[in-house]
Amino acid sequence: MTTELTLPISGMTCTSCSGRVEKALLAVPGVESAQVNLASETARVRLAGSTPAARLVEAVTAAGYRTKPPAADKFSASHSPNTGEGWQVAIGAILALPLVVPMVAQFLGEHWEIPSWPQFVIATIVQFWLGMRFYRAGWKALRARVGNMDLLVSIGTSAAYGLSIYLWLVQEESHLYFEASAVVIVLVRLGKWLETHAKRQTTDAIRALQALRPATAIVVRGELKQVLSLDWVVMGDIVLVNPGARIPVDGRIITGQSSIDESLVSGESLPVDKNVGDLVTGGAINGDGQLRVCVTAVGAETVLARIIRLVEDAQGAKAPIQKQVDKVAAVFVPVVLVIATATLVVGGLLTGDWSSSLINAVTVLVISCPCALGLATPAAIMAGTGVGARHGILIKDAEALERAGAVSMVVFDKTGTLTRGQPAIVFQQAATVDLPLLNFAAALQQGSEHPLARAVLAAANNLMIPKATQVQALPGRGITGMVEGRSLHLGSTRYMNEIQADLSDFDEVRHKFSAQGHSLAWLAEARSSGRPLVLGMLAFGDPLKDESSSAIGSLHKQGILTALVTGDHFAAARTVADKLGIDHIEAEVLPADKTATVERMKAGNAVVAMVGDGINDAPALAAADVGIAMGNGTDVAMHAAGITLMRGDPRLVAAAIDLSRQTVRKIRQNLFWAFFYNVIGIPLAAFGMLNPVLAGAAMALSSVSVLGNALLLKRWSPSQIGRVR
């Protein structure tokens, strides 16, 4: 048996840190895999057997970081930013300001210096108070024989600080480099503070979902109403939901009706009317009606809890592209240390100016930023999956997110995906104008649960339905009964042939609707002599969803081919495909053969996404490069899919693919700028073309800029590629 845990990790500063934590966790017996996310500051660990969480905590602590065991059956909480970080940076900036003034004056053509001893006092306070975190983290990294950002900063600023003391005490030179050490520390700490706040914005979606869960519920037990903590609510309890209140549980309405705002759960912007027997989701907002709800799910099994787990899993997962970045990051710090050492030695030997060479080496150490590399991918994934969740698009993992952007063909199931999944009367014709065809048919169908019977009753909802007697169901053929003294038969074409009813008067419409794949039902009256008299025909179809046409159109605009795979006969499939403009049809495909059909399409070098909602779609969803399950479908389909759409709107398929492409584009942009920054910055620093203070500012801003670019995804909306609302 395998289990998964998510641990909060504190103290990581760059991708080298996350790699170190991963190695520490993987060394624990029983750990099958470990993925550490620098942006969310979490570790996802898969365990084989019963490895205690305390062993994992010990491993992380021994590696020099902090964690705690996850709370069972509770929603995880995102880390709060260190409230003391801001004021520490502010005090450090005030202290370092006098050291910056001479630099500004020199830039303006003025000459102004402060005495050496105040520089020493200020730099010492900043170096060993504000910079102490770099020493601690750097020392832990050194003990573990790995490098990280803290080690680079601590070595670089210590070198500048030590050189300044040497020049002051030994050579008595007027120009010192205390500003380089102090200002760099302030700037890097400022960058980390900004980075923390930016990272917190990437988890806004999780916190918004967590805030949907009320802490209490009004529980009705017998005659007693009491406000209880949700931890005390059990399956089968009756919960009272007042107008305007947030629904605390998943359940089924037993009394009352109302309009429910499910926008933050499903992405549906318009309130949904709910009546007795309808399901409601915890976290949605009740409208103006009072409801009594029977609890159907509690705790971790609620829809909201499952959504939160899906989003957390996606945000905590490592994308395939990140694995290549990790290989680079593993050697980044050692390579930078070699370059800095070469800068010092080669520069000193060639020029004889060891002071300038040391400052150049310090600049190399300061400007090198492994943080941007570590944040480039997870920050974009967290922002992308978060904004997707707000719009009803749940992405199972980072791999599904990355693959969806490359989709070149989308395969749709028909029933319940592009159609409403419920038969409806699309045509009716009576033998005479005054014949109440629908009234008679509904009379025979009263009380029946057959899908076609429900369609008849829905169409006759506002009609006067007479009473039927002597009703007898004929399985697979139809139904008979007495209505207003008339012996009526309602059934299929096959049944009409059995009772020898003459259908010739309806030949034209019969052939028309049969060719379109519609199911036909006939109403006939038995006569004492002669063949039964046909009173009329009803044609049934599964109407297309209003959004299906624009969904296919949006995919075509994205350059994506579409296909329809259905078990219906070819005529029905062709009718749907022609109406929607679908490119390819596979009809009369048995459920067991859908998987083979998807595999055949993949063999043609297409990246295939499969969209379905039923149990029989689950194998095909799993076989596709990307499985997309409609949220109105079965749990089996949703489990097999990489992406779940929280409402049955097929336009969200194009939206999910567009979101994936936008997210992958942000990842590539972030990685380009992270590599470009280091590739350009390190040589400039090595050749003495950068000031250490400017290098510190650039390092601080590099991570913030990567996070800021990722956070631009929060502005994404499905309306950018269609009219999904």
Backbone hydrogen bonds, N-H to C=O, Kabsch-Sander energy under -0.5 kcal/mol:
donor,donor_aa,acceptor,acceptor_aa,energy
3,T,47,L,-2.0
5,L,45,V,-2.6
7,L,5,L,-0.5
7,L,43,A,-2.9
9,I,41,E,-2.8
10,S,66,R,-2.9
15,T,370,P,-0.6
17,C,14,C,-0.8
18,S,14,C,-1.5
19,G,15,T,-2.1
20,R,16,S,-1.8
21,V,17,C,-2.3
22,E,18,S,-2.1
23,K,19,G,-2.1
24,A,20,R,-2.1
25,L,21,V,-2.3
26,L,22,E,-2.7
27,A,23,K,-1.2
28,V,25,L,-1.5
31,V,28,V,-1.9
32,E,30,G,-0.7
32,E,46,R,-2.8
33,S,46,R,-1.2
35,Q,44,R,-2.3
37,N,42,T,-3.0
38,L,36,V,-0.6
41,E,37,N,-1.2
42,T,37,N,-1.3
43,A,7,L,-2.4
44,R,35,Q,-3.0
45,V,5,L,-2.9
45,V,43,A,-0.6
46,R,33,S,-2.5
47,L,3,T,-3.4
47,L,45,V,-0.5
48,A,30,G,-3.3
49,G,1,M,-2.5
49,G,47,L,-0.5
55,R,52,P,-1.2
56,L,52,P,-0.8
57,V,53,A,-2.1
58,E,54,A,-2.2
59,A,55,R,-2.0
60,V,56,L,-2.4
61,T,57,V,-2.5
62,A,58,E,-2.6
63,A,59,A,-1.3
64,G,61,T,-1.5
65,Y,60,V,-2.1
66,R,10,S,-2.1
74,K,71,A,-1.1
85,E,82,N,-1.2
86,G,82,N,-0.6
87,W,83,T,-0.5
88,Q,84,G,-1.8
89,V,85,E,-2.3
90,A,86,G,-2.2
91,I,87,W,-2.4
92,G,88,Q,-2.4
93,A,89,V,-2.4
94,I,90,A,-2.1
95,L,91,I,-2.4
96,A,92,G,-2.4
97,L,93,A,-1.3
99,L,96,A,-1.0
100,V,96,A,-1.0
100,V,97,L,-1.0
101,V,97,L,-1.5
104,V,100,V,-2.1
105,A,101,V,-2.7
106,Q,102,P,-2.5
107,F,103,M,-2.0
108,L,104,V,-1.6
109,G,106,Q,-1.3
110,E,105,A,-3.3
112,W,110,E,-0.5
119,Q,115,P,-1.4
120,F,116,S,-2.4
121,V,117,W,-2.3
122,I,118,P,-2.6
123,A,119,Q,-2.8
124,T,120,F,-2.3
125,I,121,V,-2.2
126,V,122,I,-2.3
127,Q,123,A,-3.0
128,F,124,T,-2.3
129,W,125,I,-1.4
130,L,125,I,-0.8
131,G,126,V,-1.9
132,M,129,W,-0.8
134,F,131,G,-0.9
135,Y,131,G,-1.3
136,R,132,M,-2.6
137,A,133,R,-2.4
138,G,134,F,-2.5
139,W,135,Y,-2.6
140,K,136,R,-2.0
141,A,137,A,-2.0
142,L,138,G,-2.3
143,R,139,W,-2.5
144,A,140,K,-1.7
145,R,142,L,-1.2
146,V,141,A,-2.7
152,L,148,N,-1.7
153,V,149,M,-2.6
154,S,150,D,-2.8
155,I,151,L,-2.4
156,G,152,L,-2.4
157,T,153,V,-2.8
158,S,154,S,-1.8
159,A,155,I,-2.1
160,A,156,G,-2.0
161,Y,157,T,-2.6
162,G,158,S,-3.1
163,L,159,A,-2.6
164,S,160,A,-1.9
165,I,161,Y,-1.8
166,Y,162,G,-2.3
167,L,163,L,-2.7
168,W,164,S,-2.1
169,L,165,I,-2.8
170,V,166,Y,-2.8
171,Q,166,Y,-1.1
172,E,167,L,-0.8
173,E,167,L,-1.8
176,L,174,S,-0.6
181,S,177,Y,-1.4
182,A,178,F,-2.5
183,V,179,E,-2.3
184,V,180,A,-1.4
185,I,181,S,-1.7
186,V,182,A,-2.2
187,L,183,V,-2.9
188,V,184,V,-2.8
189,R,185,I,-2.5
190,L,186,V,-2.5
191,G,187,L,-2.6
192,K,188,V,-2.4
193,W,189,R,-2.1
194,L,190,L,-2.6
195,E,191,G,-2.5
196,T,192,K,-2.3
197,H,193,W,-1.9
198,A,194,L,-2.4
199,K,195,E,-3.0
200,R,196,T,-1.8
201,Q,197,H,-1.2
202,T,198,A,-1.0
202,T,199,K,-0.6
203,T,199,K,-0.6
203,T,200,R,-1.0
204,D,201,Q,-1.4
207,R,203,T,-2.0
208,A,204,D,-2.7
209,L,205,A,-2.1
210,Q,206,I,-2.7
211,A,207,R,-2.1
212,L,209,L,-1.1
213,R,210,Q,-1.2
217,A,228,L,-2.3
218,I,240,L,-0.6
219,V,217,A,-0.8
219,V,226,Q,-3.0
220,V,238,I,-3.5
221,R,219,V,-0.6
221,R,224,L,-2.8
222,G,220,V,-0.5
224,L,221,R,-1.8
226,Q,219,V,-2.2
228,L,217,A,-2.7
228,L,226,Q,-0.7
230,L,215,A,-2.1
232,W,229,S,-2.3
233,V,230,L,-1.1
236,G,295,V,-2.1
237,D,234,V,-1.9
238,I,220,V,-0.7
239,V,237,D,-0.6
239,V,293,V,-3.2
240,L,218,I,-2.9
241,V,291,L,-2.9
242,N,240,L,-0.6
244,G,287,G,-1.7
245,A,242,N,-2.0
247,I,284,A,-3.4
250,D,297,A,-1.0
251,G,280,V,-2.0
252,R,294,C,-2.1
253,I,278,D,-2.6
254,I,292,R,-3.1
255,T,292,R,-1.3
258,S,274,K,-2.0
260,I,272,V,-3.1
261,D,285,I,-2.8
262,E,260,I,-0.8
265,V,262,E,-1.3
266,S,262,E,-3.4
267,G,262,E,-0.7
267,G,263,S,-1.4
269,S,267,G,-0.5
269,S,725,R,-0.8
272,V,260,I,-2.9
274,K,258,S,-3.3
277,G,253,I,-2.7
278,D,275,N,-2.3
280,V,251,G,-2.9
283,G,247,I,-3.4
284,A,281,T,-1.8
285,I,261,D,-2.4
286,N,245,A,-3.1
286,N,284,A,-0.5
287,G,259,S,-0.7
291,L,241,V,-2.5
292,R,255,T,-2.1
293,V,239,V,-2.9
294,C,252,R,-2.9
295,V,237,D,-2.8
295,V,293,V,-0.6
296,T,250,D,-2.4
297,A,250,D,-1.2
301,E,298,V,-1.9
302,T,299,G,-1.4
306,R,302,T,-2.2
307,I,303,V,-2.5
308,I,304,L,-2.5
309,R,305,A,-2.2
310,L,306,R,-2.3
311,V,307,I,-2.6
312,E,308,I,-2.8
313,D,309,R,-2.8
314,A,310,L,-2.4
315,Q,311,V,-2.6
316,G,312,E,-2.1
317,A,313,D,-1.1
319,A,317,A,-0.6
322,Q,319,A,-1.1
323,K,319,A,-0.8
323,K,320,P,-0.8
324,Q,320,P,-0.7
324,Q,321,I,-0.5
325,V,321,I,-1.3
326,D,322,Q,-2.4
327,K,323,K,-1.2
328,V,324,Q,-1.4
329,A,325,V,-2.8
330,A,326,D,-1.9
331,V,327,K,-0.6
331,V,328,V,-1.1
332,F,328,V,-0.6
332,F,329,A,-0.6
333,V,329,A,-0.7
335,V,331,V,-2.0
336,V,332,F,-2.3
337,L,333,V,-2.4
338,V,334,P,-2.0
339,I,335,V,-2.4
340,A,336,V,-2.7
341,T,337,L,-2.2
342,A,338,V,-2.5
343,T,339,I,-2.5
344,L,340,A,-2.1
345,V,341,T,-2.7
346,V,342,A,-2.6
347,G,342,A,-0.6
347,G,343,T,-1.5
348,G,344,L,-2.2
349,L,345,V,-2.4
350,L,346,V,-2.3
351,T,347,G,-2.3
352,G,348,G,-1.9
354,W,352,G,-1.2
357,S,353,D,-2.0
358,L,354,W,-2.4
359,I,355,S,-2.2
360,N,356,S,-2.3
361,A,357,S,-2.2
362,V,358,L,-2.6
363,T,359,I,-2.5
364,V,360,N,-2.0
365,L,361,A,-2.1
366,V,362,V,-2.5
367,I,363,T,-2.7
368,S,364,V,-1.3
373,L,369,C,-0.6
374,G,370,P,-1.9
375,L,371,C,-2.0
376,A,372,A,-1.5
377,T,373,L,-0.6
379,A,375,L,-2.0
380,A,376,A,-0.9
381,I,377,T,-2.3
382,M,378,P,-2.7
383,A,379,A,-2.2
384,G,380,A,-2.8
385,T,381,I,-2.9
386,G,382,M,-1.8
387,V,383,A,-2.3
388,G,384,G,-2.0
389,A,385,T,-2.1
390,R,386,G,-1.5
391,H,387,V,-1.0
391,H,388,G,-0.8
392,G,389,A,-1.4
393,I,388,G,-3.2
394,L,392,G,-0.6
394,L,644,T,-3.2
395,I,393,I,-0.6
396,K,394,L,-0.5
396,K,642,G,-3.6
401,L,397,D,-1.7
402,E,398,A,-2.3
403,R,399,E,-2.5
404,A,400,A,-2.3
405,G,401,L,-0.8
406,A,403,R,-2.2
407,V,404,A,-1.4
408,S,607,V,-2.5
409,M,607,V,-1.8
410,V,561,L,-2.6
411,V,409,M,-0.5
411,V,609,A,-3.6
412,F,410,V,-0.5
412,F,563,A,-3.1
413,D,611,V,-2.2
417,T,414,K,-1.3
418,L,414,K,-1.7
419,T,414,K,-1.9
420,R,543,P,-2.5
424,A,541,G,-2.6
426,V,424,A,-0.5
426,V,539,A,-2.6
427,F,539,A,-1.4
429,Q,537,M,-2.3
431,A,535,L,-3.3
435,L,432,T,-1.3
437,L,435,L,-2.2
440,F,436,P,-2.3
441,A,437,L,-2.3
442,A,438,L,-2.5
443,A,439,N,-1.9
444,L,440,F,-1.7
445,Q,441,A,-1.3
446,Q,442,A,-0.7
446,Q,443,A,-0.7
448,S,445,Q,-2.4
454,R,450,H,-2.4
455,A,451,P,-1.6
456,V,452,L,-2.0
457,L,453,A,-2.5
458,A,454,R,-2.3
459,A,455,A,-2.0
460,A,456,V,-1.8
461,N,458,A,-1.1
463,L,460,A,-1.7
465,I,463,L,-0.8
469,T,482,M,-2.5
472,Q,480,T,-2.6
474,L,478,G,-3.1
477,R,474,L,-2.6
478,G,474,L,-2.5
479,I,490,L,-2.6
480,T,472,Q,-2.4
481,G,488,L,-1.7
482,M,469,T,-3.4
483,V,486,R,-2.5
484,E,467,K,-0.6
486,R,483,V,-1.7
488,L,481,G,-2.9
488,L,486,R,-0.8
489,H,524,A,-2.9
490,L,479,I,-3.0
491,G,522,W,-2.1
492,S,477,R,-2.3
496,M,492,S,-2.2
497,N,493,T,-2.1
498,E,494,R,-1.8
499,I,495,Y,-2.0
500,Q,497,N,-0.8
501,A,496,M,-2.8
502,D,532,P,-0.8
503,L,501,A,-0.7
506,F,503,L,-2.0
507,D,504,S,-1.5
510,R,506,F,-2.7
511,H,507,D,-2.5
512,K,508,E,-1.9
513,F,509,V,-2.5
514,S,510,R,-2.2
515,A,511,H,-2.2
516,Q,512,K,-0.9
517,G,514,S,-1.6
518,H,513,F,-2.4
519,S,540,F,-1.7
521,A,538,L,-2.6
522,W,491,G,-3.1
523,L,536,G,-2.2
524,A,489,H,-2.8
524,A,522,W,-0.5
525,E,533,L,-2.9
526,A,487,S,-2.6
533,L,525,E,-2.7
534,V,532,P,-0.6
535,L,523,L,-3.2
535,L,533,L,-0.5
536,G,523,L,-1.3
537,M,429,Q,-2.6
538,L,521,A,-3.0
539,A,427,F,-3.1
540,F,519,S,-3.5
541,G,424,A,-2.6
545,K,418,L,-2.7
548,S,545,K,-1.4
551,A,547,E,-1.9
552,I,548,S,-2.1
553,G,549,S,-2.2
554,S,550,S,-2.4
555,L,551,A,-1.7
556,H,552,I,-2.2
557,K,553,G,-2.0
558,Q,554,S,-1.1
559,G,556,H,-1.7
560,I,555,L,-2.3
561,L,408,S,-2.4
563,A,410,V,-2.3
564,L,584,H,-2.3
565,V,412,F,-2.7
566,T,564,L,-0.5
566,T,586,E,-2.4
573,A,569,H,-1.9
574,R,570,F,-3.1
575,T,571,A,-2.1
576,V,572,A,-1.9
577,A,573,A,-2.7
578,D,574,R,-2.7
579,K,575,T,-1.9
580,L,576,V,-2.0
581,G,577,A,-2.2
582,I,577,A,-1.7
584,H,562,T,-1.3
586,E,564,L,-3.0
588,E,568,D,-2.7
589,V,566,T,-2.5
590,L,588,E,-0.6
593,D,590,L,-1.7
594,K,590,L,-0.7
594,K,591,P,-1.0
597,T,593,D,-1.9
598,V,594,K,-2.3
599,E,595,T,-2.5
600,R,596,A,-2.2
601,M,597,T,-1.9
602,K,598,V,-2.2
603,A,599,E,-1.7
604,G,600,R,-0.5
604,G,601,M,-1.0
605,N,602,K,-1.3
606,A,601,M,-0.9
608,V,606,A,-0.8
609,A,409,M,-2.6
610,M,626,V,-2.1
611,V,411,V,-3.1
612,G,628,I,-1.8
617,D,614,G,-1.2
618,A,614,G,-0.6
618,A,615,I,-1.3
621,L,617,D,-2.5
622,A,618,A,-2.2
623,A,619,P,-1.8
624,A,620,A,-1.8
625,D,608,V,-1.2
626,V,608,V,-1.8
628,I,610,M,-3.4
629,A,627,G,-0.5
629,A,643,I,-2.7
630,M,612,G,-2.1
631,G,645,L,-2.6
633,G,630,M,-2.0
634,T,613,D,-2.4
638,M,634,T,-1.9
639,H,635,D,-2.3
640,A,636,V,-1.7
641,A,637,A,-1.1
642,G,627,G,-1.4
643,I,627,G,-2.4
644,T,394,L,-3.1
645,L,629,A,-3.2
646,M,392,G,-3.2
646,M,644,T,-0.6
649,D,647,R,-1.9
652,L,649,D,-2.0
653,V,650,P,-1.6
654,A,650,P,-0.6
655,A,651,R,-1.6
656,A,652,L,-2.7
657,I,653,V,-2.0
658,D,654,A,-2.4
659,L,655,A,-2.7
660,S,656,A,-2.1
661,R,657,I,-2.4
662,Q,658,D,-2.6
663,T,659,L,-2.5
664,V,660,S,-2.9
665,R,661,R,-2.2
666,K,662,Q,-2.0
667,I,663,T,-2.3
668,R,664,V,-2.4
669,Q,665,R,-2.4
670,N,666,K,-2.9
671,L,667,I,-2.6
672,F,668,R,-2.5
673,W,669,Q,-2.6
674,A,670,N,-2.5
675,F,671,L,-2.5
676,F,672,F,-3.2
677,Y,673,W,-2.6
678,N,674,A,-1.6
679,V,675,F,-3.1
680,I,676,F,-2.3
681,G,677,Y,-2.8
682,I,678,N,-2.1
684,L,680,I,-1.6
685,A,681,G,-2.4
686,A,682,I,-2.5
687,F,683,P,-1.9
688,G,685,A,-1.6
689,M,684,L,-2.8
695,A,691,N,-2.4
696,G,692,P,-2.4
697,A,693,V,-2.3
698,A,694,L,-2.5
699,M,695,A,-2.5
700,A,696,G,-2.4
701,L,697,A,-2.2
702,S,698,A,-1.6
703,S,699,M,-1.0
704,V,700,A,-0.9
705,S,701,L,-2.8
706,V,702,S,-1.8
707,L,703,S,-2.4
708,G,704,V,-2.8
709,N,705,S,-2.3
710,A,706,V,-2.0
711,L,707,L,-2.4
712,L,708,G,-0.7
712,L,709,N,-0.7
713,L,710,A,-1.9
714,K,711,L,-1.7
715,R,712,L,-1.6
716,W,713,L,-2.1
720,Q,717,S,-2.1
721,I,718,P,-1.8
722,G,718,P,-0.6
